[in-house]
Amino acid sequence: MAAGTFYVVGVGPGDPELLTMRAVRVIQNAPVVAYFCRHDKKGHARTIADRYIRPTTRELRLAYPFTTELSVADPAYHTRMHAFYDKSAQDISSILTNGQDVVLLCEGDPFLYGSAMYLFDRLCSTFKTDVTPGITAMSGCWAQARQPMTHGDDVLCVLPATLPEPELENWLERADAAVVMKIGRNMPKLQRALARSGRLDDAQYVERGTQENGFSHPVTDCAEKAPYFSLVLVPGRKGVR
Ligand SMILES: C[S@@+](CC[C@H](N)C(=O)[O-])C[C@H]1O[C@@H](n2cnc3c(N)ncnc32)[C@H](O)[C@@H]1O
């Protein structure tokens, strides 16, 4: 029996109309959909794709063993996540070996800070693998905030707010335009780095971009802690044309 194909599909930043036609076709034809989620939640990618999943499609929940309970600095974080990705890859591998296709749903684009990459790395050399790109959270957010980002030769820098403060400051100073993701408890650190690099007044905060009740406002109006679905946009330097 021929093995199934492993499809990795980006489902965009939240609005269910922001999937590509190819993503919709692949999801609608899926015998099995897999998705990451918290143990007590439906899963963001699963929620976005809801209207495209057929009632007969089998679902494989890949529930993270923890989310914010362990720090990335803790060695146990890496050991346990490694084991979790191994087990998830094994579960998908068994289905593929039995001849069924598996569609892994991923928020935004799968290859931009996506957990999907860890399963791609484990499975792509054994199984036929097909990747469908998705609209990233940052592009959904800058469209929602009506914020043009890069002009002419502007350099765009994508930063995780988890970086040490001096590194954040250094990148923000050097880049023309920047997007800062994974904010959470790092907001005060990010605000200080934005202020010291002279970018605070231009920086725009976007929460739940393209999702229901999404909004944006200046970073100067932000609270100390930001939710998971949030990022900061620093627009380019707007060369005169
Ligand atoms: C693990 S990364 C996933 C990125 C995703 N693969 C992409 O292509 O954009 C998660 C981060 O993306 C950002 N994010 C994802 N969806 C978002 C949304 N709808 N609005 C604002 N930020 C979002 C947040 O900064 C969050 O911490």
The ligand as an SDF file (V2000), in Angstrom:
LIG
                    3D

 27 29  0  0  0  0  0  0  0  0999 V2000
    4.3660   30.8760   17.5130 C   0  0  0  0  0  0  0  0  0  0  0  0
    4.1970   32.4180   16.6870 S   0  0  0  0  0  0  0  0  0  0  0  0
    3.2950   31.9010   15.2750 C   0  0  0  0  0  0  0  0  0  0  0  0
    3.4400   32.8220   14.0940 C   0  0  0  0  0  0  0  0  0  0  0  0
    2.6660   32.3690   12.8560 C   0  0  0  0  0  0  0  0  0  0  0  0
    3.1520   31.1020   12.3650 N   0  0  0  0  0  0  0  0  0  0  0  0
    2.6980   33.4120   11.7360 C   0  0  0  0  0  0  0  0  0  0  0  0
    2.9320   33.0390   10.5790 O   0  0  0  0  0  0  0  0  0  0  0  0
    2.4670   34.5690   11.9960 O   0  0  0  0  0  0  0  0  0  0  0  0
    2.9630   33.1270   17.6960 C   0  0  0  0  0  0  0  0  0  0  0  0
    3.0430   34.6500   17.7250 C   0  0  0  0  0  0  0  0  0  0  0  0
    2.4200   35.1800   16.5680 O   0  0  0  0  0  0  0  0  0  0  0  0
    1.7560   36.3830   16.8940 C   0  0  0  0  0  0  0  0  0  0  0  0
    0.3380   36.2400   16.4770 N   0  0  0  0  0  0  0  0  0  0  0  0
   -0.2400   35.1450   15.9610 C   0  0  0  0  0  0  0  0  0  0  0  0
   -1.5120   35.4140   15.5810 N   0  0  0  0  0  0  0  0  0  0  0  0
   -1.7270   36.7200   15.8920 C   0  0  0  0  0  0  0  0  0  0  0  0
   -2.8330   37.5920   15.7370 C   0  0  0  0  0  0  0  0  0  0  0  0
   -3.9790   37.1610   15.1810 N   0  0  0  0  0  0  0  0  0  0  0  0
   -2.7150   38.8760   16.1580 N   0  0  0  0  0  0  0  0  0  0  0  0
   -1.5540   39.3190   16.7060 C   0  0  0  0  0  0  0  0  0  0  0  0
   -0.4680   38.5350   16.8670 N   0  0  0  0  0  0  0  0  0  0  0  0
   -0.5590   37.2510   16.4610 C   0  0  0  0  0  0  0  0  0  0  0  0
    1.9270   36.6430   18.3720 C   0  0  0  0  0  0  0  0  0  0  0  0
    3.0060   37.5400   18.5440 O   0  0  0  0  0  0  0  0  0  0  0  0
    2.2860   35.2640   18.8900 C   0  0  0  0  0  0  0  0  0  0  0  0
    3.0800   35.3360   20.0380 O   0  0  0  0  0  0  0  0  0  0  0  0
  1  2  1  0
  2  3  1  0
  2 10  1  0
  3  4  1  0
  4  5  1  0
  5  6  1  0
  5  7  1  0
  7  8  2  0
  7  9  1  0
 10 11  1  0
 11 12  1  0
 11 26  1  0
 12 13  1  0
 13 14  1  0
 13 24  1  0
 14 15  1  0
 14 23  1  0
 15 16  2  0
 16 17  1  0
 17 18  1  0
 17 23  2  0
 18 19  1  0
 18 20  2  0
 20 21  1  0
 21 22  2  0
 22 23  1  0
 24 25  1  0
 24 26  1  0
 26 27  1  0
M  CHG  2   2   1   9  -1
M  END
$$$$
